[in-house]
Amino acid sequence: MPRGRYAPSPTGAQHLGNARTALAAWARARSTGSTFVLRLEDLDRPRTVPAAVTGNLHELRWLGLDWDEGPDVGGPHGPYRQSCRDELYAGALARLRAQGRTFACWLSRKDLRELSSAPHGSTAVYGARERAASARAEVAKRAQGKEPAIRLRMPETTERWDDGVAGRCFVDVASAVGDLVLRRADGAWAYQLAVVVDDAAMAIEEVVRGDDLLPSAAAQRALHRLLGGDPPRYAHLPLLHGPGGERLAKRRGEHTLGALQHAGVPPDRVVGLLAWSLGQIERPEPLAAGRLAASFDLGSVPRHPVLLDDVALGWLHGGAAPSGPPAEPGRALDTPGDGR
C-alpha cells in the first residue's frame, strides 16, 4: 500500500498554513488509499514546546484528521519522534563517512556571513571556497576548544523530477545547494539528514508539503541516492498569506487552530476555507474532512500563493463568503457574496 506523511515541528500551535498542508497531505493519502503517517520533527529541542508535542495532535484530530501510524498510535516504523531516532542518524552518517562524502566544517554562521559578504544576514552556497576557509581555520578553532559541524560534500549532479504541483524541476545540487550540514557543531542532527533517513526508514512514497521546502527537495533527493534509496515523490503547495500579505506564522496566534477552536469556530468551517484555498471547491462552505478526502484532486491546487484577507478570515466567524477563487497576495479578493 502507498505511504504518505505529515511531519509537524512542535514549536507552537498549528496555524492555518500548517493545517492546510496537513489537510492536503491527509486528503491526498486518503483519496489514493495510502497509509498515512504522522511524525513529529522535534530535533530542535530548545525550540520544542512540550505542550505542542501532544497539542499538535489534538489540533489535527479536532480538524477531522486521523493517521495509521504515529507517536500516539504506534506502528512498525517507530519511534515517530525524531528526538528518539538518534541511532538511525548516526548510522547514516557513518555510511556517508565510509563513502568519503563527509568533512569537518570549522566555520561558524558568523564566519560564513563574513566570508560571503552576503546581504541581509544570508550566506552563499557552501562550496570549494568555504571548504578552503574551513581548513585554514581549523588550528585556531581547535585551540579555542571549538567543535566542528559535519557536512556532506555534495555530488556534482543535476536532480530532475516532476513535482506534483510545481511541475518539472531541474537543480544542479553542487552549485545551487552546496555542501549540507549533517550534524551541527553542538552535536544536534540537521534537518536535511533526519528527514531523508526517516522518510526512507518509514518507506514514505509521497510527500505533500509547503513550497518553502521546494529548494530542499533537490538536496534530499541527492542524499536519498547516496544512502542507497529512492526519493519519494514530492508535491509542494504554494503558501497561505495573511491580510497584510505576510506568510502565516506560529507567532501570530490569532490564526492558530487552538485560537479558532476557543473562539467557537466549527472545524468544518476551517476545513471549508482551506479546501477553497486548495482549489477543491468554488467558494468557502462548511465541509467535513472526510468529504474533502473523497474528491481531493492535487491537480486543482492553485499554482500561486493564496491570500486570506479579512473577508476570507471573517467567513470563519460567520461573515459573508468570497464569491470567487482565491487571490494572490497583492491582489484583492472578489467582492463578497451573500454568504449563503
C-alpha positions, 0 to 999 in steps of 0.5 A: 500500500502507498505511504504518505506523511505529515511531519509537524515541528512542535514549536507552537500551535498549528496555524492555518498554513500548517493545517492546510498542508496537513489537510492536503497531505491527509486528503491526498493519502486518503483519496489514493488509499495510502497509509498515512503517517504522522511524525513529529520533527522535534530535533530542535529541542530548545525550540520544542514546546512540550505542550505542542508535542501532544497539542499538535495532535489534538489540533489535527484530530479536532480538524477531522484528521486521523493517521495509521501510524504515529507517536500516539498510535504506534506502528512498525516504523517507530519511534515517530519522534525524531528526538528518539531516532538518534541511532538511525542518524548516526548510522547514516552518517557513518555510511556517508563517512565510509563513502568519503562524502563527509568533512569537518566544517570549522566555520561558524554562521558568523564566519560564513556571513563574513566570508560571503559578504552576503546581504541581509544576514544570508550566506552563499552556497557552501562550496570549494571556497568555504571548504578552503576557509574551513581548513585554514581555520581549523588550528585556531578553532581547535585551540579555542576548544571549538567543535566542528559541524559535519557536512556532506560534500555534495555530488556534482549532479543535476536532480530532475523530477516532476513535482506534483504541483510545481511541475518539472524541476531541474537543480544542479545540487553542487552549485545551487545547494552546496555542501549540507550540514549533517550534524551541527557543531553542538552535536544536534542532527540537521534537518536535511539528514533526519528527514531523508533517513526517516522518510526512507526508514518509514518507506514514505512514497509521497510527500505533500508539503509547503513550497518553502521546502521546494529548494530542499527537495533537490538536496534530499533527493541527492542524499536519498541516492547516496544512502542507497534509496529512492526519493519519494515523490514530492508535491509542494503547495504554494503558501497561505498569506495573511491580510497584510500579505505576510506568510502565516506564522506560529507567532501570530496566534490569532490564526492558530487552530487552538485560537479558532477552536476557543473562539467557537469556530466549527472545524468544518468551517476551517476545513471549508476555507482551506479546501477553497484555498486548495482549489477543491471547491468554488467558494468557502462552505462548511465541509467535513474532512472526510468529504474533502478526502473523497474528491481531493484532486492535487491537480486543482491546487492553485499554482500561486500563493493564496491570500486570506484577507479579512473577508476570507478570515471573517467567513470563519466567524460567520461573515459573508463568503468570497464569491470567487477563487482565491487571490494572490497576495497583492491582489484583492479578493472578489467582492463578497457574496451573500454568504449563503 
